[in-house]
């Protein structure tokens, strides 16, 4: 059975499901990559098939609706209407109809208002899980209606076990786990995400370069069709945080500030990266 750490949370959810005492709304919150989405999918599997295994999501779970932002980078009113229709139907194989919203911080104001109405009088079989980094990223009136479950970064030993369970070469496990900051999602990127690994390599080259070489790297980076500014800033943060022997705290704080601005505003990546390294 594949799990993602978080044993206490999983055991609690299984116990509530067995007693048919699940709450009608949960906020799974914590940093990205610590298993929030996977545990939610594991619960869906457990409710329908009796096995807490997020890999079971590969099969069709009729009483679970998974909603994310897709290519739109937002979750809007149409998805909220889909949720209302889904909850309006009776469960087929489970005692519950489970909806998982992955990326609660991307819910539009209209979508949140619609969810607030749904949460005021949900069907008895309805369970809504919103996966979000921080409860403060959604409206307080909506967040107050949900039970909050915090997902902390995993222990290195938990990450190592997860990687071994997934069949990762044992020679890589310790190195990857030590670079993952307790995030199994990040650890798996080091293993099988070629684009991520390429960005790590480019980010390291960018940090080590200077002058004309650095400007050329930035030019090539931003001209790539699959370049995503926010994701690359995450990569830079990972590289800097991993250099425990020598952290440039001035650069670190400027990078954090740029990451925050990129979350709220449309910025020119070439100009911002050039300014960051000046």
N, C-alpha and C positions, 0 to 999 in steps of 0.2 A: 504493500500500500504506500503510495507516494504522498508525503506531506511536506510542509514547508516550515518546520519548527512551530513555534507558537502553541505548544502542547496544552498549556493551561487554558488558552482561549478555545481551542478545538474541543477539549474535554467538556468545557462549560456549555458550549453550543450543542454538542451531542446530547448532553444530559437534559438540557431544556427541550430539545426536539423529542427525545424519548418520552418526556412527561407532557408533551404538547403544551409547553409553556413559553414558547418563543414570543418575544415582544413583537409588536407590529412594525417597529422601525428601529434601525441601528445605524450609527455612524461608525464606520471602521476608519480610524484616522491614525496618522503617523507618517514617517518619511516614505518616499517612493522606494519600492523594491524590497519591502520587508514582509510581503506575503498577504497583504490585505485582500487583494482581488482573488488570490488563489484560495484563501480560506473561505471566502464567500462562495466561490464555485464548489469548493469541497462540501460546504453545507448543502448546496443544491443537490449534489450527488448523493449525500447521505439521506436527505429527505425522500428521494425517489428510489434509490437503489440500495440503501443501507450500508454504503461504503463511502467513507470520507476520503475521497480521492479526486483532486481537481483535474487529473488527467481524464477522468470520466466525462468531462465536458466535451471531449472529442465525439462522444455519442450525442444523440438528441435527447435533451431533457425537456419534456413537454410542459412541466410546471415551473420552469425557470425562464425568465426574460432578462437577457444581459444587454445593457445599453451603455454605449460609450460615444465619444465625440466623432469617431470616424475621421474623415478628411475635413470636416467643417470646423474642427477645433472649438466646437460649442455644442451644448445639449439644450435644445429649445422646446418650444411649446408642443410641437408635433410629437416628440418623444413622450412628453407628459400625457398626452391624449392616448398614446399607445399603452401606457401604464394603466390608465383608468380602464381601458377596454380589457386589458389582460386580467386585472383584478376582478372585473365583472364576471369572469367565467369561473366555473367550478373546477377544483383540482381534479386531475385524472388519476395520478399514481401516488400522490402524496396527500398529507393533511393540509398542505400549504400551497399557495401560489407565491413564488419568490421572485422579486425583481431586484436586480443588482445594477446600480448606476456607478460605473467606473469613471471617476473624474468629476466629483461633485463640484469642484471649483470652477468647472466649465458650464454649469447650469446658468442659463440666462435668468434675468429677473422674472420674466413672464413664466418660465418653466417652474421656478421656485414657488411662485404664487399659486400655480396650478397644483403642485405637489402638496402645498400647505392645505389646500381644500381637500385633496384626497386623504391626507393624514388626519383630517378632522373627523371623518366618519368612514373608516376603511372596512371592507368586508372582514369577517372573522378569520378567514383563511389567508389574508394578505400579510406578507412580510416584505418590507422594503429596506434594502441595505444601500446606503450611500457611502462609497469609498472616496475619501477626501484626505488631503494632506493635513489640513487644519480646520476644525469646526468653525473658526471665525471667518473662513472664506465663503461661507454661505450665510443667508439671512438668519439672524438670531431667533426670529419667530419660528422658522422651520427647524433649526438645529435643536431647539428646546423640546421638540416633540419626539426626539430620538434618544435611545440609550446609546451612550458613547463607549466604545471599546478601543483602547489605545494599543497600537502595535509598535513595540519597541524594536530597535535593531537587534538581530539575533546574536547569540554568542558565536564565536569562531567555531566552536565544536559543533554547533547546530548547522552552520553553513557547510562545514566539512561533511557532516553526515548526509545532508541534502544532496551535495554534489556526488558523493559516493553512491547514494541511492539512484541517482540519475545516470550512473555508469561512467562518470568522468574519470579519466585516468588518474590513479592514485598519486602519481608523481606531480600532477598539477594542482591537486586539491589544496594543499597547505598554502602554496603561493597565491592562488586565486582567492582563497578565503581571507587571507591577510590583507588583500587589497580591496575587499568588498565592503568594508565598514559595517558589517553585520547585515548586508542586504543581499538576499539570495538572488533577487532580480538582477542586481549589478554583477554578481558573480557569474551568472549565466551569460551575461553580455561578454565578459572576458573569454568565455568558452566558445560561444557559437554565433556571435553577432559580428560579422566581418566588417560592416560599416562602422560599428563602435570601435573595433580594434584598429581600424584605419585612422579614425579620428584621434585615438589615443596616441598613435605614432606621429600624426601630423601636429597634434597639440604639443607633444614633447619637442619636436623640431622647432616649432614656433617659439617656445619658451627659451630654447637654447640658442636660437639665431639672433642676429642683430643687423641693424642697418638695412641695406638693399635686399639681403637674403630674406629677412623677415617680411619686408613689403611684398616680395614676390610670392612668398608662401601665402600671405593673406589674400593676394589677388587670385591665386589659384583656388584657394579654399572657397571664397564667396562666389566664384564663377561656376562652381560645380552645381549641376542640376539638383542633386540630392542634399545639398548643404542646408542645414537647419541651424540657425543662429543660436537659439536657446539650448538646443542639444549640445552644441559645441562648447558653449559656456559651461555646461554641466561637466563636460569632459575636462576642461581646464581646471575646474574646481577639484575634480577627482585627482588630477595629477599633482596639483599644488598641495592638497591635503595629504597625499601619500608620501610627500617628501618631508618626512618627520624630522630629519636632521637639520634641514635649513628651510624655513618657511619665511618668505618675504611678506610680513604682515600688512605692509602698506599696499602691496599688489593684491593680496588676498581680500582686503576690505574694498578696494576699487572694483575687483572682480565680482564680489558679492553685490555691490551696489548696481553694477551693470546688469547682472542677472535679474535683479529686482525690477529695474527699469524695463528690461526686455519683456517682462511678464505683463506690463501694463501698456507699453507704447510700441509703435512700429518704428524701429531704429534702422539706420543704415549700417549693416554689419562691417563693411570695409572701413568706414570712418571710425566706428566705435572700437574695433580691434586695433586699428592704428593708434588711436588715442590711448588705449589701455596700455600699450607697450612703450609709450613715449615717456 
